[in-house]
Amino acid sequence: VEATTQNVLSNDYQSFGLELEGLFEYKGFNARGALTWVDAEIVDNDANVNIGNTPRRQPGLSYNFMPAYSFKGGHSISMSVMGQTQSYAQDNNDLIMPGYTIVNAVGSLYITKKTRLNLSVNNLTNAMGITESEEGSIVEGQTNFIRARSIPGRTMIASINIFF
């Protein structure tokens, strides 16, 4: 049930995909990553509409890569790169939500043995990414409103941890 429209969806899907995950570690360095490819299609539903279309909000490719390095003394830096290719806002496949990539970075530095300074930057490049949209089409000759949810913009957090 869609909360905003109260429509009941009863799609049957067929999908094929491949997921790869990996981890590499060497001394203080490690890198993790994943890649997911999906080819999905609507094959049946009660209204017999949108058959053969890609299901809404289903990107063809999603990925993440997370390298990190730990220095002597507990200092560390890390980042994550996550994203996805374009997807359709709704099952009618009229409105495309663009793909996006998010970059996050974190650094941690011990000032003393019991005091640590942390800096975290989320969405470092201030990328715009739409994760879902309620409307599925833009109609010419009329005013169109699109309700959508986006990823948060760039945020930075600095903190000091004191251990006792």
N, C-alpha and C positions, 0 to 999 in steps of 0.2 A: 504494500500500500504506500503510495506517495503521500507524504504528510501534507504537502501544500495543495495538491489537487484532489486528494482522496481517491485517485484512480487506482484500481487494482491491476497489477501487472502479472501476467502468467506466461512469460516467455520460456520456451525451451531453447537451449543453446547447444552448439557443438563447437568445441575448441580443441586446438592442438597447440602445443607449446614446448618450449625447451628452457630449462633454467640451469645456469652455470654459477657455481659459487667457488671461491678460492681464498686461500690464506697463504701468505708468504711471511716467514719470520727469519730474521738474521740479526743476531746480537740484540741491540736496542730498537731495531726497526721492525715494524710489521705492517703489512698491507692486506686489507680484506676487500673483497669485491663480489658483486653479483650482477648477473645479466639475465633478464627474463624476456623471452620473446613469446608472444601469444597471437594466434590467428583464430579469432572467435567469430561466430556467425549465429544469428537468430534463425532457428529452423522451424519453429512452430509457435503459435499462440492462439488464444480463444478468438481474437478479432481477425486473425489471418492477415495482419498487416506487418510491414517491415521485415518480411521474410527475406533472408539473404543479406540483411544489413549487419553491420558490426554493432554489438551491444554498446549502449551508452557508457561513457567514462572508462572505456577499455582501451588503453594505449597498446600499440603493437610492441613497444619495447620500453622496458623500465630498467634502470641501472643504478648502482651505487659503487663508490670506490672510497675506501677509508684508510689512508696511510697515517702512521703515527711513529713517533720516535721518542724514546725515553733516554734521557741523559743521566750521567752519574749524579748522584745527589737527589734524585727524585724529580728533576725538572722534566717537562715533557711538552711536546707540541703534537698536534694532530689536526686533521681536517677531514671533511667528508664532502663528497660530490655525489649528489643524488638527482635523478631526473627521470623524465619520461618523454616519449614522442607524443604527437598530437592524438587527440581522441575526440569522439563525437559527444555533444552535449546531451542528446537524446537518441532514442532508437531509430528515429526517422533519418538520421545521418545528414541533416541539412546544415547544422551549425557546428563548426569545428572549434574546439578549444585547443590553442597552440601548445606544443610541447614546451618544456622548461627544464632548466638545470639550476639547482640550488647548491651553493658552496658555503660551508660552515667551517670555522677555524677555532681552535682552542689552544691556549698556552698556559702552562703552569710553571711557576718559578718559586723556589724556596729562597726566601730572603734570609731566614735563619732556620735552624733545625725545627723550630716550632711555629714558624710563620710562613705561609704560602700565599703568593699572589696569583690570582687566576684572571684570565681575560678570555671571554667567549664572544665570538661574532657569528651570529646566525644570518643567513642569506647575505653573505659578504658583498655580493655584486648587486644587491637590491633587485634581483630578478622578479618578474611578475609571472605568476603561475595560477591558472584557474583550475580548481580541482573538481568543480561541478557547476552546472547551470540548470535552472528549472525550465527555461524556454528552449525550444528546439529549432525555431525558424525565425528569420527576419523577413517581414512582409513589406514589399514596396508600396509606397503611397500612403503609409500610415505611420504614426509614432510607435516605435518599438521600445520596450523596456526589457532588459535582460537582467535577471537576478542571478548572481553568481557568487561563489565563494572562492576567495583567493588565498594563496599562502601569505604568511605575514611578511612585511618588508624587513629591511635590515634592522637588527637589534644588537646592541652590545651590552654585555654584562661584565662588570669588574667586581671582584670580591677579594677579601683577605680572610684566610682561615688561620685561626690561632689554635694550636693544639696544646692542651694542658692535662 
